Amino acid sequence: MRRLSLSVLFATLTLSSLSALAHTPLCACYDMGDGTILCEGGFSDGSSASGVSIRVVDSDDNPLLEGEMSEDSEFEFDKPDGDYTVVFDAGPGHNIEIDGQDIVE
């Protein structure tokens, strides 16, 4: 009986910790109308995206610029000419790609 109780306790703790760690990345970008783009990021559990890598790539996936989210979970950059994609990269399974054509005033 004690072995079964320990197994149930272990399974419960494992499942509880997995759900506590689960969070979905969130990122939105806005054309500020002054030639700049502002992206804001975060996670569904309310945690900050400060320090999360962000890249802007051209249509051939060549990097145009790279940086990271600020302390306020923001990243601002000059709007590139031509087609581009913003990549919010918070690690495996936590990437968001936003096509530049979807970023409008």
C-alpha positions in Angstrom: 0.0 0.0 0.0 2.8 2.4 0.9 4.5 1.8 -2.5 1.3 2.6 -4.3 0.9 5.8 -2.3 4.4 6.9 -3.1 3.8 6.2 -6.8 0.6 8.2 -6.8 2.3 11.1 -4.9 5.2 11.1 -7.4 2.9 11.1 -10.4 0.8 13.9 -8.9 3.9 16.0 -8.2 5.3 15.4 -11.7 2.1 16.3 -13.5 1.6 19.4 -11.3 5.1 20.7 -12.0 4.7 20.1 -15.7 1.5 22.1 -15.9 3.1 24.9 -13.8 5.9 25.1 -16.3 3.6 25.2 -19.3 3.3 28.6 -20.9 2.6 29.8 -24.4 4.7 32.5 -26.0 2.9 35.7 -27.1 4.2 38.3 -29.5 2.6 41.1 -31.4 4.2 43.8 -33.7 2.8 47.2 -34.6 3.8 49.7 -37.4 4.2 52.9 -35.5 3.6 55.0 -38.6 7.0 56.8 -38.3 9.1 54.2 -40.1 9.6 52.0 -37.0 8.1 48.7 -35.8 7.4 47.9 -32.2 7.1 44.3 -31.0 5.8 43.3 -27.6 6.2 39.8 -26.1 5.4 37.7 -23.1 4.0 34.4 -22.0 0.5 33.2 -21.3 1.4 32.7 -17.6 2.2 36.4 -17.3 5.9 36.0 -17.3 8.2 38.5 -18.9 9.9 38.1 -22.3 12.8 40.3 -21.2 16.0 38.9 -22.8 14.2 36.7 -25.4 15.9 36.6 -28.7 14.3 38.3 -31.6 15.4 38.4 -35.3 14.3 40.1 -38.4 15.0 38.1 -41.6 14.4 38.7 -45.3 12.4 36.5 -47.6 15.5 34.2 -48.0 15.8 33.8 -44.2 19.0 36.0 -44.2 19.2 38.0 -41.0 18.6 41.7 -41.3 19.0 42.4 -37.6 19.1 40.5 -34.3 18.5 41.6 -30.7 16.5 40.8 -27.6 13.4 42.0 -25.9 14.1 44.8 -23.5 13.4 44.9 -19.7 9.8 45.9 -20.7 9.5 43.0 -23.1 9.7 45.2 -26.1 11.8 45.4 -29.3 11.7 48.4 -31.6 13.5 48.6 -35.0 13.5 50.6 -38.2 11.1 49.1 -40.8 13.1 47.3 -43.5 12.5 47.8 -47.2 11.0 44.7 -48.9 9.6 41.5 -47.5 10.7 40.5 -43.9 9.6 38.3 -41.0 10.0 38.9 -37.3 11.1 35.8 -35.4 10.4 35.7 -31.6 12.7 32.9 -30.4 12.1 31.8 -26.8 13.6 28.3 -27.4 12.5 25.0 -28.9 8.7 24.9 -29.3 8.4 28.6 -28.3 9.0 30.4 -31.6 6.6 32.9 -33.2 7.0 34.2 -36.8 5.2 37.3 -37.8 5.2 38.2 -41.6 6.0 41.8 -42.2 2.9 42.1 -44.5 0.7 41.4 -41.4 2.2 44.3 -39.5 0.1 47.3 -40.4 -0.6 50.8 -39.0 
